[in-house]
């Protein structure tokens, strides 16, 4: 069931998407809020164009801002409201952050139809074996990297996550 709170939080995410894309021309029409305990903890908007940063998506910015506000890299009781269905990068970040629920407005198909944003290639690439992907991926210096992992494993003050 959609509550007034859900609608208010989504309306804010949509307003952010409108401002960043149409007023600031900072990036695509993507906005996001993260809510905890019934209040907006953090906001984010797409600023890919303004910042020349392909990772400056609304969800990524909101997650970064929320983690800073909480002083923690986990957002265990947080809900994410985003104006558009999250891309693979943003979805992965939501999982890493421990987001408990996600609400989105427009779909990937809407973003493709009205904004020419197409994530389908990324979804298809992720399903392929590593050696069949369009960006060549090669493993080198595994033994040297494992030595660092071993030291990390034994580090007494390592923070688990």
N, C-alpha and C positions, 0 to 999 in steps of 0.2 A: 504494500500500500504506500502511496506517495503522500508524505506529510507536507505541511506548509514549510517546515524547516528544510526538507530536501529540496523543495522548489526554490526557496530563498537562496540556499547555497549554490544550486545549479544556476540560478539567475545571475549570481555574482560571477561565476565562472564564465558564463556567456557574455556578460558585460565586459569582463577583462579581455575576452577574445575579440570583441568588437573594437574596443579602444586600441589595443595593440596593433590590430591589422588595418583598421580604417582610419583612425586618427593619427597614430604614430607611424604607421607603415613600417613597423619594426619586424614584422614577420607574418606568418600565417594566422588564420582566425582560430587560435587556440588559447584558452584560458583555463586556470585550475585553482581550486581552493582545497586546503586540507583542514578538516574539522576534527576537533578533539573536545570531548566534554561539552558538546553542543555549541561550541564557539569556533570561529575561524582562527586557526593557529597560524596559517601562512597562505600566501597567494603566489601565483606565478603566471607568466604570460610568455608566449612565443616571441623570442627576440633574435631568431636565427640571422635575419638580415642585418639588423642594427648592430649586432655584436660580431658578425662574421664567424659564428660558432654553430656548427650543425647540431650540437647537443643542447642548445639553449631552448629546449621545448618547455611548454608550460608546466607539465608534470615534473620534469627534472628540476626546474627552478623552484616550484612549490615544495618539493621534497627537500631540496637543499635548505631552503628557508625554514621549513618546519624542524628539521634536524638541528639547525643552529638555535632556533628558539627553545627547543627542548634540551639542548645540550647532550644529545644522544643520537647515535646513528640508527636507532630503531624507533619506529612510530607504532608501537603495538596496539594502541586503541584508537588509531586515527582512521578517518574515512576520507577518501579522495573523490572530489567532484570535478569532472573535466568536461569541457564543452564538446569534446570529440573523443571517439574511441581511441584509447592509447595505442601508440605505435609499439613495435617490439622492444625498443630501447626503454621507453617509459614504463611499459608493463613489467619488464625485468627489474627496473629500479623500484617499482612499487613492491614487488616481491622481496627484494633485498632489504627495503626499509621496514617490512613487516606491516604494511597497510592492511587493515582488516576488511575493508569493503571499498569497492569502486562503483561510482555512478557516472555514466557518460550520456551525453545528449546526442550529437550526430554520429553517424557510423563512418567506417572507413570508406564505404561506397559513396557517402555524401561528400567526404573530403576529396575523393577522386573526381566526382562529377562537377563540383562547384569550385574546386581549388587546384585540381590537377595534382593532388598529393596521392602518391601511389606507393603503398608499402608492400604490395603483393610480391615484388621481386625479393624483398628481404625474407618474407615468410617462406617463399619457395627455396631460397638459398639455404636457409637453416635446416630444411628437411633433407638436403643433399648430403652425401658423405663429404667429409672435409676435402678430400682430394678431387672432388667434382665441382667445387664452388668456383664462381667467376673470379674471385680474388684469390690468387695462389697463396696457399698456407703451407709452410714447411717448418718442421721441427728441427732445431739445432741446439747444441750445447745443453742437452738435458742433464747430464751428470753435474755440470757446474751449477745449474739452477737447483738441482736436488740438494746440493750441499747447503745452500741458503735455507731451503725448506727444513732441512734437518736441524739447523741452528734455531730457526724460528720455532720449531716443534718443542725444543728444549728450553726456550726462553722462559724464565720464571715469571716474569711480569706480562706475559702475552695476554692480550684482551680477547676472550673468545667471542666469536660471532658466527 
